[in-house]
Amino acid sequence: MKRTRIAAALLAALLLQAGVLLGEYLVAVYPLWQGEEIRLQTRPVDPRSLFRGNYARLRYDISELPVAAFGPDRPRLRPGELVYVTLKPDLNGIARFAAVSLRKPDQGLFLRGRVSGERRPAGANVHVRFGIEAWFAPQERALQLERELRAGAVAVIRVGSGGRAALERLELASR
């Protein structure tokens, strides 16, 4: 009887852990399956990390927002604060900044991001992270990718209904 209870408790703990892992995976890939495709102009930052491996760090025009764009929400901005950046496509199909808010928009195309904890002087731009700032590549490809990204690239992003984004692919200008 006691062994049966222990076995049942262990099985329940194992299933709970597997369920949490599966849930995290599904949240991460959901935008790739169901999300709307948008295109963002990218700027490379650095191709490698000793801890994370070879990757290209990407920045977007929407990653640096003027403090004034936050309007009355400005005093409430803190590191880690959720923000919603509304986007509008330009004539070339590249998504551009339209507005930013601390409240989720009821409609339209928007990305959910977090205010970065980076220190900035008063009046400087606010740095926002969207979870699409890294593109991983095999070791032999990382340096070549950095050079190609400097020539220009467009990131193809999938955006879920809640504003969560997933980086689908990079379209390099050199190709």
N, C-alpha and C positions, 0 to 999 in steps of 0.2 A: 504494500500500500504506500509506504513512504517512498520507495523507489519510483513508483508510478507518478507520484506528485512531483518529485524532483525532475523526472524526465519530461513531464508536461510543462513545468516551469521553464526548463531549458529550451524546449521546443518553442514555447511562446516568446521567449527572449530572442531566439534566433529568427523567428518569423517577424518580430517587430523590427529588428535591425535590418533584415532584408527589405521589409516594407519601406523603411525610412530611406535606404539607399536607392530603391527603385523610384520612390517619389522624387528624390533629388534629381535623379537622371531624367525623369519625365519632365520636370519643370525646366531643366536646361535645354532639352531638345524639342520641346513643344513648339517654340517659334519656328524651328526649321521645318516642321511638318505642316503647321497651320498658319504661319505668319505671313503677313503681307511683305512683298519684296520692296526694299528701298535701296538707293545707291548714295553713298557718302564719299566725298573727296577725302583722301587720306594723306597724312604726312608721317614719315617714319621717324622713330626716335633712336632705337638701339636694337641690334640683332641678337644679343646673347645674354644669358644669365647663368652664373655658376650653379645656381640651385634649381632653376626651372628648365634648363636646357637651351636649345637654340630656337629663338623665335624673333619675330619682328614686333616691336612695340609700335602701336599706331596711335596717332592723334587725329582728331577731326576738328573742323572749324567749330562744331557745336560743343567741343570739350572745354573751350574757354569762352565764358559768357560774361558780358559786362555787368557789373553790379547793378547799374541803373535799370537793366532789363527786368530785375526782380520786383521793381516798384515797391508797393507797400509791404511785400514779404521780406524786404531787405534786412530789417533788424532781426528777423527770426532765423536767418541762415546760420547753420552750425555744421561742422564736419559730420558726415554721415546722414545728413538731412535728405529725404527723398524729394526729388524734383522731377517735373514732367516738362520735357522740351517738345513743343509743337513744331512740326516740320511742314514745309511746302516745297514741292518739286519745282525746279527751275526749268527753262526751256530745253535743257540737255538731259532732263530726267534725274538730276542730282538733287537730293533732299537738302534744303537749306533751313536755317533757323528762322522761325516765325515768332515764337513767344515762349516764355517759361513761366511755370507756376508751381506752387507747393501743393496744389490740389490737382487730382487726376481730371483731365478733360473729359467731358461727356461724349465727345465725338471727335473725329478727325485723326490724322496720323501724328503720333507722338511716341517719344522714347522715355522710358523711366530710367533715371540715373540717381546717383548719390553725390552730394557735395564732397569733394576730396578734403582730407585733413591737412593738405599742404598749407603752410603759412603764407600769407600774402599781405602786402601793405594795404592800408586803407585806400579804398577807391580802385584797387586792382581788379582784374578779372577774377571770376569765380571758376575754379576748375571742377568739372563734373565728369564722373566715370560712369560708363554704361555697361561694363562687362564685356566689351568688344574691342579691347585695346591690345590684344595679343594675337598674333598669327604664328603658330608653331610650324617649324620646318625641320627636315633632317639636317644634320650637321653640315654636310657638304653643300647644301642648298642655301644655308643661312646668309653667308656673305654675298652670294650672287643675288639673293632676294633683296638685301639691303640696297645694293647698287640699283637694281631695277625699281625699287620703291622710290628712290630719290628722283627718278625721272618722272614720277607721277603714277598714281594708281587710284582706282575706285574700289571701295569695299562694298560688296553686295551683302546686305543685311536682311534678315527676316525678323519681322516685328509681330509679336503676339498681341492679342486684344488688350492686354493690360499694360502694354508698353515695354515688355521684356524683349530684349534684342539678342540675336545670335548671329555671329559672323559666319556667312555661308562660304564666301570665296573672295579672292582679290582679283581684280582685272587690271593688269599692268599696262601702262601706256606704251611700253616698248614692244608689245605683242600685237 
